[in-house]
Amino acid sequence: LRADVVAGEAIVPSRLAPEGAIGVAAALDPDERAVAVPIDGHRPPIEAGQRGDVLATVDPSLVAGRNPTTVVVESARVVSVAEEGITVAVPLAGVERLATALATAVVSVVVAPG
């Protein structure tokens, strides 16, 4: 199953994970990838199933008076939360941008509506 079900709920094909998919991979849409965002000990009050914006902050001296923080992925679906990080489902179009942010900036996840 791709998501939890409640007693008596009908199980339809769209709720089933692809054959052989387990764990986090079972919760992903075909056009998504799971990316882990490390936490520095300050985990936001967020849970799997919620949405979060992924932000990247660079050293302010590198951006000459511009805002050092940018939104890398908007309204990413949280697929798991652990002490060491938050795993988010990212559309394919945002995976490279998030990977670059993880390598070059301080990345954080903030709770988003929805």
URNORHU-V655949 format. One line per field, one symbol per residue. ss: DSSP state (h for helix, s for strand, l for the rest). phi: phi as a letter, one per 40 degrees, with the letter a starting at -180 (. if undefined). burial: + if it has 16 or more other ideal C-beta (glycine too) atoms within 10 Angstrom, else -. A space follows every 10 residues. Layout:
# URNORHU-V655949
ss=???
phi=???
burial=???
This chain:
# URNORHU-V655949
ss=llllllllll llhhhlllll llhhhhhlll lsssssssll llllllllll sssssssllh hhllllllss ssssssssss ssllssssss shhhhhhhhh hhhhlsssss ssll
phi=.cacbbdgcc bbdccccddg cbfddccccd cbbcbcbcbc hbcccbbdhc bacbbbbbdd ccbfgcccbb ccbcfcccba bbdcibbbcb ddcbcccccc cccbacbbbb cbch
burial=---------- ---------- ------++-- -++++-+-+- -----+---+ ++++++-+-- ---------- -++--+++++ +---++++++ ---+---+-- ++--+-+++- -+--
